[in-house]
Amino acid sequence: MKVIRFSDLCAQGKAKGQRVFIRADLNVPQDDAGAITEDTRIRASVPAIQMALDAGAAVMVTSHLGRPAEGTLTPADSLAPVAERLGQLLGRGVPLVSHWVDGVQVAPGEVVLLENCRVNQGEKKNDEALSRKMAALCDIYVNDAFGTAHRAEATTYGIARFAPIACAGPLLAAEIDALHQALANPKRPLVAIVAGSKVSTKLTILQSLASKVDQLIVGGGIANTFMLAAGLPIGKSLAEPDLLDQAKAVMESMKARGAEVPIPADVVTAKEFKADAQAEVKAAADVAPGDLILDIGPGTAARLAEQLKQAGTIVWNGPVGVFEMAPFEHGTRTIARAIADSPAFSIAGGGDTLAAIAKYGIDDKVGYISTGGGAFLEVLEGKTLPAFEILEKRAAG
């Protein structure tokens, strides 16, 4: 994928003295008092901002926060806490500017944070008049917000149409490179792990990957549906019997290519969905009518771990069991450690996946951890993200 990279513009001296508009993803969780409870996204945005400042640019940064009503800014929707935390990370004051669409005062070497962009009328609908106004504020537009790359909004798409230069920031460029390495030009075998509660929410991902990967590992409620499709009993486990034909089609598609969807040979069951429930390891064929399948069994986990260690590329989206509960975390822990030990290039995304990575302390052993949940899933579905599309068009002239 060919896009203009902000790092290249800075290296060439093309950002010096220019007005740079950075669309970051600063949508961080807050407690009831408005205090930031987790600042990963803010920290991830710092390199692009510092790059622009070091290049001598006049820097404007904006982001959405929460789900504000357009045209109305409430204290709960304000980026004020973000401005304070960003200032701490940058070691300088970061003024917060409201009502900025019609003009912003910022000098080279300075940075300002523009108030919640989703408060602007027309932001979510990618209004052209709004997009043109924002584009007039800058000489260089930088998209560094992969988490919103699947949305065609005024600050993620429209402004990129009309800005003199539109480019990818370092965070977005890293996502593009990692996704290309994992999906467009993977080292084989390519193994994908797709897990979650429902096949229906990830059916298009499964169908898309079935034509690309060498092995498609399914987990959670998705695995239960595939087990049912393979003729195995699943007791009272979460599954979608109405999607058995689709699950069978995915398995047949894989089989026709000499690839496979490994079906669990053993599972961990309980009678109740509780952290203190009595866990029991059973052969997959021995699941009783009153059983809930809450994890893959140790035999299946060990077999999958060996296959992951032989992989060339691993794409991971979703834990394979109820890893939040100690009796049902063995499968996900084994998979996580196998990915950490594998020489394969690995890319992981999705909230539950990131929670598992953090729980098992393998952050530094995963090749790339994607910052965007919905955007990551849409790439796995084979979709072209709007933000990628417009940056490619602008790079092509």
Buried (B, 14 or more C-beta within 10 A) or exposed (E): BEBBBBBEBBEEEBBEBBBBBBBBBBBBEBEEEEEBEEBEBBEBBBBBBBBBBEBBBBBBBBBBBBEBEEEEBEEEBBBBBBBBBBBEBBEEEBEBBEEBBEEBEBEBBBBBBBBBBBBBBBBBEBBEEBBBBBBBBBBBBBBBBBBBBBBBBBBBBBBBBBBEBBBBBBBBBBBBBBBEBBBEEBEEBBBBBBBBBBBBEBBBBBBBBBEBBBBBBBBBBBBBBBBBBBEBBBBEBBBBEEBBEBBEBBBEBBEEEEBBBBBBBBBBBBBEEEEEBEBBEBEBEEBEEEBBBBBBBBBBBBBBBEBBBEBBBBBBBBBBBBBBBEBBBBBBBBBBBBBBEBEBBBBBBBEBBBBBBEBBEBEEBBBBBBBBBBBBBBBBBBBEBBBBBBBBEBBEE
